[in-house]
Amino acid sequence: MNTIPALDVHELHEMIQSGKKFHLIDVREPEEHIVAAIAGSQLIPLGAIPQALDEIPRDVPLIIHCKAGGRSARACAFLSEQGYTDLHNVTGGMDAWLQAGYPQVTL
């Protein structure tokens, strides 16, 4: 199995600020996403990833996050098995994002 590169929340914030092109996927559940989310993220709960492959682009880096990093690691592993190559798992997930004091949106 390929090792999925880790990305910390500071690196993610820098990527957002710089306008770098990527696709951010939140694999938490809707009730978690509604409380706090990273602007521009696409909600696809972990269990829905297999049915959502048509919605997930292959031509840009994919940044995957969850609450703390576990579900996003599983999503990255699954997507890697489906042939996705430019994957990054956000270490610490939304917990680390909030702890760092970065902006969030509530839906």
DSSP file (Angstrom, degrees, kcal/mol; ACC not computed):
  #  RESIDUE AA STRUCTURE BP1 BP2  ACC     N-H-->O    O-->H-N    N-H-->O    O-->H-N    TCO  KAPPA ALPHA  PHI   PSI    X-CA   Y-CA   Z-CA
    1    1 A M              0   0    0      0, 0.0     2,-0.1     0, 0.0    76,-0.0   0.000 360.0 360.0 360.0 138.0    0.0    0.0    0.0
    2    2 A N        -     0   0    0     75,-0.1     2,-0.5     1,-0.1    78,-0.1  -0.453 360.0-115.2 -73.0 145.9    1.2    3.5   -0.8
    3    3 A T        -     0   0    0     -2,-0.1    -1,-0.1     1,-0.0     3,-0.0  -0.709  26.4-135.6 -81.3 129.6    1.9    5.9    2.0
    4    4 A I        -     0   0    0     -2,-0.5    84,-0.1     1,-0.1    82,-0.1  -0.738  24.7-114.8 -86.3 127.0   -0.5    8.8    1.8
    5    5 A P        -     0   0    0      0, 0.0    84,-2.4     0, 0.0     2,-0.3  -0.346  27.5-131.7 -62.2 138.7    1.3   12.1    2.4
    6    6 A A  E     -a   89   0A   0     82,-0.2     2,-0.4    84,-0.1    84,-0.2  -0.662  18.6-166.4 -89.8 148.1    0.2   13.9    5.6
    7    7 A L  E     -a   90   0A   0     82,-2.7    84,-1.9    -2,-0.3     2,-0.1  -0.995  12.0-142.7-133.5 125.3   -0.6   17.6    5.5
    8    8 A D     >  -     0   0    0     -2,-0.4     4,-2.2    82,-0.2     3,-0.3  -0.452  28.9-106.4 -86.9 168.0   -1.0   19.6    8.7
    9    9 A V  H  > S+     0   0    0     82,-0.5     4,-2.6     1,-0.2     5,-0.1   0.792 119.0  57.3 -64.6 -27.7   -3.6   22.3    9.2
   10   10 A H  H  > S+     0   0    0      2,-0.2     4,-2.1     1,-0.2    -1,-0.2   0.913 108.2  46.5 -68.2 -41.9   -1.0   25.1    8.9
   11   11 A E  H  > S+     0   0    0     -3,-0.3     4,-2.2     2,-0.2    -2,-0.2   0.906 112.7  50.5 -64.5 -41.7    0.0   23.8    5.4
   12   12 A L  H  X S+     0   0    0     -4,-2.2     4,-2.4     2,-0.2    -2,-0.2   0.931 109.6  50.3 -61.6 -45.6   -3.6   23.5    4.4
   13   13 A H  H  X S+     0   0    0     -4,-2.6     4,-2.6     1,-0.2    -1,-0.2   0.903 110.0  50.7 -60.2 -41.5   -4.3   27.1    5.6
   14   14 A E  H  X S+     0   0    0     -4,-2.1     4,-2.2     1,-0.2     6,-0.2   0.898 109.2  51.4 -62.4 -40.6   -1.3   28.3    3.5
   15   15 A M  H  X>S+     0   0    0     -4,-2.2     5,-1.5     2,-0.2     4,-0.8   0.913 111.5  47.1 -63.1 -42.3   -2.6   26.5    0.5
   16   16 A I  H ><5S+     0   0    0     -4,-2.4     3,-0.9     1,-0.2    -2,-0.2   0.939 113.4  48.4 -63.4 -46.9   -6.0   28.1    0.9
   17   17 A Q  H 3<5S+     0   0    0     -4,-2.6    -2,-0.2     1,-0.2    -1,-0.2   0.847 110.3  51.8 -62.6 -35.6   -4.5   31.6    1.3
   18   18 A S  H 3<5S-     0   0    0     -4,-2.2    -1,-0.2    -5,-0.2    -2,-0.2   0.619 108.1-123.0 -79.9 -12.2   -2.2   31.2   -1.7
   19   19 A G  T <<5 +     0   0    0     -3,-0.9    -3,-0.2    -4,-0.8    -2,-0.1   0.647  47.5 171.1  79.1  13.7   -5.1   30.2   -4.0
   20   20 A K      < -     0   0    0     -5,-1.5     2,-0.5    -6,-0.2    -1,-0.2  -0.284  38.8-110.0 -57.5 141.9   -3.4   26.9   -4.9
   21   21 A K        +     0   0    0      2,-0.0     2,-0.3     0, 0.0    -1,-0.1  -0.653  62.6 124.0 -81.9 122.7   -5.8   24.7   -6.9
   22   22 A F        -     0   0    0     -2,-0.5     2,-0.5    38,-0.2    40,-0.2  -0.953  55.2-114.7-162.2 172.2   -6.9   21.6   -5.0
   23   23 A H  E     -b   62   0A   0     38,-2.6    40,-2.9    -2,-0.3     2,-0.6  -0.983  24.1-154.5-122.9 122.6  -10.2   19.9   -3.9
   24   24 A L  E     -b   63   0A   0     -2,-0.5    18,-2.7    16,-0.4     2,-0.5  -0.857  10.3-169.3-102.3 122.0  -10.9   19.7   -0.2
   25   25 A I  E     -bc  64  42A   0     38,-3.0    40,-2.7    -2,-0.6     2,-0.6  -0.947  10.7-156.5-116.4 129.0  -13.2   16.8    1.0
   26   26 A D  E     -bc  65  43A   0     16,-2.8    18,-2.6    -2,-0.5    40,-0.2  -0.915   6.6-173.3-101.3 116.9  -14.7   16.6    4.4
   27   27 A V        +     0   0    0     38,-2.7    19,-2.0    -2,-0.6    20,-0.2   0.205  47.4 112.8 -99.8  16.1  -15.5   13.0    5.3
   28   28 A R  S    S-     0   0    0     37,-0.3    16,-0.1    17,-0.2    -2,-0.1  -0.207  77.5 -88.0 -74.7 176.5  -17.3   13.7    8.6
   29   29 A E    >>  -     0   0    0     16,-0.1     4,-2.3     1,-0.1     3,-1.3  -0.497  37.6-107.7 -83.8 156.9  -21.0   13.2    9.1
   30   30 A P  H 3> S+     0   0    0      0, 0.0     4,-2.2     0, 0.0     5,-0.2   0.850 118.8  57.2 -54.5 -37.4  -23.5   16.0    8.2
   31   31 A E  H 34 S+     0   0    0      1,-0.2     4,-0.4     2,-0.2    -3,-0.0   0.778 110.7  44.0 -68.8 -23.7  -24.2   16.7   11.9
   32   32 A E  H X> S+     0   0    0     -3,-1.3     4,-1.4     2,-0.1     3,-0.6   0.877 112.5  51.9 -80.0 -42.0  -20.5   17.4   12.4
   33   33 A H  H 3< S+     0   0    0     -4,-2.3    74,-0.3     1,-0.2    -2,-0.2   0.841 103.0  58.3 -63.6 -36.0  -20.2   19.5    9.2
   34   34 A I  T 3< S+     0   0    0     -4,-2.2    73,-1.3    -5,-0.2    -1,-0.2   0.787 103.6  53.1 -68.6 -26.9  -23.1   21.7   10.1
   35   35 A V  T <4 S-     0   0    0     -3,-0.6     2,-0.3    -4,-0.4    -1,-0.2   0.917 130.2 -10.4 -74.3 -44.9  -21.4   22.8   13.4
   36   36 A A     <  +     0   0    0     -4,-1.4     2,-0.3    70,-0.1    -1,-0.3  -0.957  68.6 169.8-158.1 136.2  -18.1   23.9   11.8
   37   37 A A  B     -E  105   0B   0     68,-2.0    68,-2.8    -2,-0.3     2,-0.5  -0.965  37.5-108.3-144.5 159.8  -16.6   23.5    8.3
   38   38 A I    >   -     0   0    0     -2,-0.3     3,-2.2    66,-0.2    66,-0.1  -0.809  49.7-104.6 -89.2 126.8  -13.7   24.7    6.3
   39   39 A A  T 3  S+     0   0    0     -2,-0.5     3,-0.1     1,-0.3    -1,-0.1  -0.215 104.6  20.1 -53.2 133.7  -14.9   27.1    3.7
   40   40 A G  T 3  S+     0   0    0      1,-0.3   -16,-0.4   -17,-0.0    -1,-0.3   0.369  90.5 135.5  89.0  -5.0  -14.9   25.5    0.2
   41   41 A S    <   -     0   0    0     -3,-2.2     2,-0.5   -18,-0.1    -1,-0.3  -0.478  50.3-135.3 -78.0 149.9  -14.9   21.9    1.5
   42   42 A Q  E     -c   25   0A   0    -18,-2.7   -16,-2.8    -2,-0.1     2,-0.6  -0.915  16.8-134.5-102.7 124.8  -17.1   19.4   -0.1
   43   43 A L  E     +c   26   0A   0     -2,-0.5   -16,-0.2   -18,-0.2   -18,-0.1  -0.712  38.4 154.6 -82.4 117.8  -19.0   17.1    2.4
   44   44 A I        -     0   0    0    -18,-2.6     5,-0.1    -2,-0.6   -15,-0.1  -0.805  38.9-135.8-137.6  96.3  -18.9   13.5    1.4
   45   45 A P    >>  -     0   0    0      0, 0.0     3,-2.2     0, 0.0     4,-0.7  -0.155  25.1-109.8 -53.0 147.2  -19.3   11.3    4.5
   46   46 A L  G >4 S+     0   0    0    -19,-2.0     3,-1.3     1,-0.3   -18,-0.1   0.859 118.0  54.0 -47.4 -46.2  -16.8    8.4    4.7
   47   47 A G  G 34 S+     0   0    0      1,-0.3    -1,-0.3   -20,-0.2     4,-0.2   0.693 107.7  51.7 -65.8 -17.8  -19.6    5.8    4.1
   48   48 A A  G X> S+     0   0    0     -3,-2.2     4,-0.9     1,-0.2     3,-0.6   0.514  81.1  94.5 -95.2  -7.0  -20.7    7.6    0.9
   49   49 A I  G X< S+     0   0    0     -3,-1.3     3,-1.2    -4,-0.7     4,-0.3   0.905  80.5  54.8 -55.2 -46.9  -17.3    7.8   -0.8
   50   50 A P  G >4 S+     0   0    0      0, 0.0     3,-0.6     0, 0.0    -1,-0.2   0.864 112.4  43.7 -58.3 -34.1  -17.7    4.6   -2.9
   51   51 A Q  G <4 S+     0   0    0     -3,-0.6     3,-0.3    -4,-0.2    -2,-0.2   0.598 110.8  57.3 -83.3 -10.8  -20.9    6.0   -4.4
   52   52 A A  G XX  +     0   0    0     -3,-1.2     3,-2.0    -4,-0.9     4,-0.6   0.238  64.8 113.3-105.5  12.5  -19.5    9.5   -4.9
   53   53 A L  G X4 S+     0   0    0     -3,-0.6     3,-1.0    -4,-0.3    -1,-0.2   0.831  74.1  59.8 -57.6 -32.3  -16.5    8.6   -7.1
   54   54 A D  G 34 S+     0   0    0     -3,-0.3    -1,-0.3     1,-0.2    -2,-0.1   0.742 105.2  50.4 -66.3 -21.5  -18.0   10.4  -10.1
   55   55 A E  G <4 S+     0   0    0     -3,-2.0    -1,-0.2     2,-0.1    -2,-0.2   0.546  93.0  86.8 -90.6  -9.2  -18.1   13.7   -8.0
   56   56 A I  S << S-     0   0    0     -3,-1.0     6,-0.0    -4,-0.6    -1,-0.0  -0.825  76.9-134.3-101.2 114.3  -14.4   13.4   -7.0
   57   57 A P        -     0   0    0      0, 0.0   -34,-0.1     0, 0.0    -2,-0.1  -0.257  14.7-165.1 -68.1 151.9  -12.0   15.0   -9.4
   58   58 A R  S    S+     0   0    0      1,-0.1    27,-0.2    26,-0.1    28,-0.2   0.430  78.9  70.2-109.0  -4.9   -8.8   13.2  -10.5
   59   59 A D  S    S+     0   0    0      2,-0.1    -1,-0.1   -37,-0.0     3,-0.0   0.348  96.1  47.9-102.7   6.7   -7.1   16.2  -12.1
   60   60 A V  S    S-     0   0    0     -3,-0.1    26,-0.2    26,-0.1   -38,-0.2  -0.948  97.6 -83.7-136.8 158.8   -6.3   18.2   -9.0
   61   61 A P        -     0   0    0      0, 0.0   -38,-2.6     0, 0.0     2,-0.5  -0.380  42.9-139.2 -59.4 139.8   -4.7   17.3   -5.6
   62   62 A L  E     -bd  23  87A   0     24,-3.4    26,-1.8   -40,-0.2     2,-0.5  -0.917  13.7-165.7-105.2 125.8   -7.2   15.9   -3.2
   63   63 A I  E     -bd  24  88A   0    -40,-2.9   -38,-3.0    -2,-0.5     2,-0.4  -0.959  10.3-165.5-110.2 121.4   -7.0   17.1    0.4
   64   64 A I  E     +bd  25  89A   0     24,-2.9    26,-2.6    -2,-0.5     2,-0.3  -0.911  11.9 169.4-114.4 131.9   -9.1   14.9    2.8
   65   65 A H  E     +b   26   0A   0    -40,-2.7   -38,-2.7    -2,-0.4   -37,-0.3  -0.959   9.4 165.7-138.6 159.9  -10.0   15.8    6.3
   66   66 A C        -     0   0    0     24,-0.3    28,-3.0    -2,-0.3    29,-0.1  -0.486  60.3 -61.9-140.8-147.0  -12.3   14.6    9.1
   67   67 A K  S    S-     0   0    0     26,-0.3    28,-3.0    -2,-0.2    29,-0.4   0.935 122.2  -9.7 -76.1 -47.8  -12.5   15.3   12.8
   68   68 A A  S    S-     0   0    0     25,-0.2    24,-1.1    26,-0.2    25,-0.2   0.499 104.1 -87.7-133.6  -9.9   -9.1   14.0   13.9
   69   69 A G  S  > S+     0   0    0     23,-0.2     4,-1.3    22,-0.2     5,-0.1   0.232  98.7  96.6 123.0 -15.6   -7.5   12.2   11.0
   70   70 A G  H  > S+     0   0    0      2,-0.2     4,-1.8     1,-0.2     5,-0.1   0.955  88.5  40.5 -73.7 -51.4   -8.7    8.6   11.3
   71   71 A R  H  > S+     0   0    0      1,-0.2     4,-2.5     2,-0.2     5,-0.2   0.884 114.6  53.7 -66.1 -37.4  -11.6    8.6    8.9
   72   72 A S  H  > S+     0   0    0      1,-0.2     4,-2.6     2,-0.2    -1,-0.2   0.872 105.7  53.7 -66.5 -34.0   -9.8   10.7    6.4
   73   73 A A  H  X S+     0   0    0     -4,-1.3     4,-2.2     2,-0.2    -1,-0.2   0.908 109.9  47.7 -63.8 -40.8   -6.9    8.2    6.4
   74   74 A R  H  X S+     0   0    0     -4,-1.8     4,-2.4     2,-0.2    -2,-0.2   0.901 111.6  50.4 -65.8 -40.3   -9.4    5.4    5.6
   75   75 A A  H  X S+     0   0    0     -4,-2.5     4,-2.8     2,-0.2     5,-0.2   0.918 110.3  49.9 -63.1 -43.1  -10.9    7.6    2.8
   76   76 A C  H  X S+     0   0    0     -4,-2.6     4,-2.5     2,-0.2    -2,-0.2   0.916 110.1  50.2 -60.8 -43.9   -7.4    8.2    1.4
   77   77 A A  H  X S+     0   0    0     -4,-2.2     4,-1.9     2,-0.2    -2,-0.2   0.927 112.8  46.6 -61.6 -44.8   -6.6    4.5    1.4
   78   78 A F  H  X S+     0   0    0     -4,-2.4     4,-1.2     2,-0.2    -2,-0.2   0.937 113.0  48.4 -62.5 -47.3   -9.8    3.7   -0.4
   79   79 A L  H  <>S+     0   0    0     -4,-2.8     5,-2.4     1,-0.2     3,-0.3   0.876 108.6  54.5 -63.1 -36.7   -9.3    6.4   -3.0
   80   80 A S  H ><5S+     0   0    0     -4,-2.5     3,-1.6     1,-0.2    -1,-0.2   0.909 105.6  52.8 -60.8 -41.9   -5.8    5.2   -3.5
   81   81 A E  H 3<5S+     0   0    0     -4,-1.9    -1,-0.2     1,-0.3    -2,-0.2   0.774 104.9  56.9 -63.6 -25.8   -7.1    1.7   -4.2
   82   82 A Q  T 3<5S-     0   0    0     -4,-1.2    -1,-0.3    -3,-0.3    -2,-0.2   0.369 129.0 -96.1 -87.7   4.5   -9.5    3.3   -6.8
   83   83 A G  T < 5S+     0   0    0     -3,-1.6     2,-0.2     1,-0.3    -3,-0.2   0.478  75.4 144.0  97.9   2.8   -6.5    4.8   -8.7
   84   84 A Y      < +     0   0    0     -5,-2.4    -1,-0.3     1,-0.1     3,-0.1  -0.570  20.4 176.9 -73.0 138.5   -6.4    8.3   -7.2
   85   85 A T        +     0   0    0     -2,-0.2     2,-1.3   -27,-0.2    -1,-0.1   0.755  59.4  65.5-117.2 -32.8   -2.8    9.4   -6.9
   86   86 A D  S    S+     0   0    0    -26,-0.2   -24,-3.4   -28,-0.2     2,-0.3  -0.570  71.3 148.1 -98.6  73.4   -2.5   13.0   -5.6
   87   87 A L  E     - d   0  62A   0     -2,-1.3     2,-0.4   -26,-0.2   -24,-0.2  -0.819  25.1-175.6-111.6 144.8   -4.0   12.4   -2.1
   88   88 A H  E     - d   0  63A   0    -26,-1.8   -24,-2.9    -2,-0.3     2,-0.5  -0.991  14.4-147.6-141.1 131.4   -3.2   14.2    1.2
   89   89 A N  E     -ad   6  64A   0    -84,-2.4   -82,-2.7    -2,-0.4     2,-0.8  -0.863  18.7-131.7-100.2 126.9   -4.6   13.4    4.6
   90   90 A V  E >   -a    7   0A   0    -26,-2.6     3,-0.9    -2,-0.5   -24,-0.3  -0.678  23.2-137.7 -79.9 112.3   -5.0   16.4    7.0
   91   91 A T  T 3  S+     0   0    0    -84,-1.9   -82,-0.5    -2,-0.8   -22,-0.2  -0.506  86.1  12.5 -71.9 134.4   -3.4   15.3   10.3
   92   92 A G  T >> S-     0   0    0    -24,-1.1     4,-1.9    -2,-0.2     3,-0.5   0.192  96.5-154.2  84.9 -17.6   -5.5   16.3   13.3
   93   93 A G  H <>  -     0   0    0     -3,-0.9     4,-2.0     1,-0.2     3,-0.3   0.009  57.6 -18.0  52.7-149.0   -8.4   17.2   11.1
   94   94 A M  H 3> S+     0   0    0    -28,-3.0     4,-2.8     1,-0.2     5,-0.3   0.828 134.3  61.9 -62.6 -33.8  -11.1   19.7   12.1
   95   95 A D  H <> S+     0   0    0    -28,-3.0     4,-2.4    -3,-0.5    -1,-0.2   0.943 108.6  41.9 -57.3 -47.5  -10.0   19.5   15.8
   96   96 A A  H  X S+     0   0    0     -4,-1.9     4,-2.0   -29,-0.4    -2,-0.2   0.869 112.4  55.2 -68.4 -36.5   -6.5   20.8   14.9
   97   97 A W  H  <>S+     0   0    0     -4,-2.0     5,-1.8     2,-0.2     4,-0.5   0.940 112.5  42.0 -60.5 -47.7   -8.0   23.4   12.5
   98   98 A L  H ><5S+     0   0    0     -4,-2.8     3,-1.2     1,-0.2    -2,-0.2   0.901 111.9  54.4 -67.1 -41.3  -10.2   24.8   15.3
   99   99 A Q  H 3<5S+     0   0    0     -4,-2.4    -1,-0.2    -5,-0.3    -2,-0.2   0.852 105.5  54.0 -61.2 -34.4   -7.4   24.6   17.8
  100  100 A A  T 3<5S-     0   0    0     -4,-2.0    -1,-0.3    -5,-0.1    -2,-0.2   0.625 113.6-122.1 -75.6 -12.2   -5.2   26.6   15.5
  101  101 A G  T < 5 +     0   0    0     -3,-1.2    -3,-0.2    -4,-0.5    -2,-0.1   0.712  53.9 158.9  81.0  20.5   -7.9   29.3   15.4
  102  102 A Y      < -     0   0    0     -5,-1.8    -1,-0.2     1,-0.1   -92,-0.0  -0.391  49.5 -83.1 -76.0 157.8   -8.4   29.2   11.6
  103  103 A P        -     0   0    0      0, 0.0     2,-0.3     0, 0.0   -64,-0.2  -0.218  50.0-178.4 -64.4 148.4  -11.6   30.5   10.0
  104  104 A Q        -     0   0    0    -66,-0.1     2,-0.4    -3,-0.1   -66,-0.2  -0.926  18.3-137.3-138.3 163.0  -14.6   28.2    9.9
  105  105 A V  B     -E   37   0B   0    -68,-2.8   -68,-2.0    -2,-0.3     2,-0.4  -0.946   8.4-149.1-119.7 146.6  -18.1   28.5    8.5
  106  106 A T              0   0    0     -2,-0.4   -71,-0.2   -70,-0.2   -72,-0.1  -0.949 360.0 360.0-111.6 138.8  -21.2   27.3   10.2
  107  107 A L              0   0    0    -73,-1.3   -72,-0.1    -2,-0.4   -73,-0.1   0.415 360.0 360.0-101.6 360.0  -24.0   26.1    7.9
